[in-house]
Amino acid sequence: MTLHWDEVSFVLASTYRVAVLEHLVTGPATPSQLATDTEISISHVSRALGELREEALVELLVSDDRKKGRVYGITEQGTEIWDTIEAENLA
């Protein structure tokens, strides 16, 4: 497995990104579910999802046109990054 330290560092730079990615490892979720489960405000969750999506660590599992009931999941690359974070005890 190739280590992606830039991506690892990107995730670790934000506790919100860490929390969102950690939660999505367990399965897909909506922003409101993430906000409730992580006790992070919906605005922070939305921003973290957007940032993680730009880095291709999470993906929108429904049509981009949907404004309600958006479901996000972790990508294969996101899973690799999370595995590295866990293996190295970084989070």
Rosetta blueprint (number, residue, H / E / L):
1 M L
2 T L
3 L L
4 H L
5 W H
6 D H
7 E H
8 V H
9 S H
10 F H
11 V H
12 L H
13 A L
14 S L
15 T H
16 Y H
17 R H
18 V H
19 A H
20 V H
21 L H
22 E H
23 H H
24 L H
25 V H
26 T L
27 G L
28 P L
29 A E
30 T L
31 P H
32 S H
33 Q H
34 L H
35 A H
36 T H
37 D H
38 T H
39 E L
40 I L
41 S L
42 I H
43 S H
44 H H
45 V H
46 S H
47 R H
48 A H
49 L H
50 G H
51 E H
52 L H
53 R H
54 E H
55 E L
56 A L
57 L L
58 V E
59 E E
60 L E
61 L L
62 V L
63 S L
64 D L
65 D L
66 R L
67 K L
68 K L
69 G L
70 R L
71 V L
72 Y E
73 G E
74 I E
75 T L
76 E H
77 Q H
78 G H
79 T H
80 E H
81 I H
82 W H
83 D H
84 T H
85 I H
86 E H
87 A H
88 E L
89 N L
90 L L
91 A L
